[in-house]
Amino acid sequence: MKRVTNLNKVIMLALLSIIFFNSSCSKGTNNPIPQTTTTTTTTTTTTGPIAVNLIGLKVDSGFAYKLGYNLPQNGDSNTSPKASTLRLFENGIELGPAHAPHIDIRNYGLGQFSHWGTELYFSTSDNSNPLTNGRKYTYSMQ
């Protein structure tokens, strides 16, 4: 029996030695493991934010409002349905989606908009009237 106990002690000591000398624990060291990170920078040229002048705003129908506007670039057209780079904001929060079909703006609203030719069709985020809801509308273009 005494021989088995001694053998167990030797095996335990051998296992502890292996664990101690092969340990990869780095707790308490001052050498942090370097990590590689990749950063991508995108540069875009924008104009804005520019206040949307609501003078001349007309109800198109449903939730859509229509504004003929002198924008620095032409918007979407039948031949270029995604040409517009206009981004529309309500109190600094971006509305969208852009390039929305006018029927969807009229029927559903909820911030959808379309910069079509020289006109801006849009709806507010909660389908309220932009003339009376007290919010500020701005845009930017790339």
N, C-alpha and C positions, 0 to 999 in steps of 0.2 A: 504494500500500500504506500509506504514511504517513497518507494522508487517512482510510482505513478505521479505523486505530488511533486517531486523534484522535476520530473519530465514536463509536467504542466507549467512549472515556473520557468523553465528554460524556453519553452515554446512561447509563453507570454512575453518574456523579455526579448526574444528574437523578433516577435511581431511588433512590439513597441519600438524597438530600434529601427526597424524598416519604416514604420510610419513616421517616426521623428525625423530621420535623415532624408526621407523622400518627400517630405511635406512641401506643398507648393503654396502654402498660406502666406500671403503678403500683408496681412493686417499689421498696421503699425509702421510700415515702411513709408518713407518719404519719397519714394520713386513711383509716381503714377505711371500707369501703362499708357503710352501715347496712342491716341486714336486718330484715324484719318477721317477727315470730313471733306466733302465736296460742296462748294458753294457756286451757284449759278446766278449770274446777274443779268437781268434783262433791262435794257434801256429803251424807253419809249418817249416819244415827244408828244406832249399833250398841251392843249390849250384849255385852261379852266382852272378851277370851276368858274363858270360864267353864269350869272343869274339869268333865269328864263323870265322874260318879260311877258306877263300874262295879259297885257293889253291886246285886245283883239281875239282872245280865246273864245272859241265857239264850242257848243255841245255838238258833237258829231251825231251820236245816238248811243243809247245804252250807257255804258260806263266810259265811253271814249270822248276825249276832248281833242279838238283840232286847232292847231296854231300855225298860220302861215308865217314863216320866219326867215330872216336873212342870215342863214348859217354860213360859215366860211367854206363849207364843202357841200356838194350835193349828196343826197341820201340814196337809198335803195331805188331800184327801178325794175321793170319787168325783165330787162336784159342782165341786170346786176342786182339780184335780190339780197345780197349781203354786203353791199358796197359801203354802207354807213359805218363809221367808227364812233358814232355818238354814244356816249354813256350818260344816262339821266339819273339824277339824284334827288331824293326827297329828304330834306333836313339832313343832308350828308350821307344818307344811306342809299346805295345803288338800287335802282328799280330794274325790272326786267321780267321776262327775257326781252331782249332787243329783237328787231326784225320780225315782230309778231304779226300774224295775219290780222288785218283790220277787223275782220268779223270776230276774232277771239278777243281783241281789245274791247269791242262793243259788248259782246255777250258775257265775258268773264272778268275783264278788267284786272284788278289786283296787281297793278304795277307794270303790266305789259306795255310796250311802246314800239313805235315804228317811225323812223326818220325816212320819209318817203319823198323823194325829190327835194322840194324846198319846204315841205310841211312836216310838222311833228304831230303825230297821233299818239296820245298817251292816256293812261288811266292812273289814278292814285293807288297807293298801296292798299287802302281800305275802301276803294270805290267812292270816296267822298268827293265833294266839289272842290277843286283846287283854288277857286276864287274865295271860298268861305272857310276852308279848314285851317287857315293860319300857318300853313307850312311853306317853307322856302324850297323852290325848285331850281336846280342848277344843272349844267351839263359840261362835259369836256369832250374833246375830240382828239384823236391821234393823228 
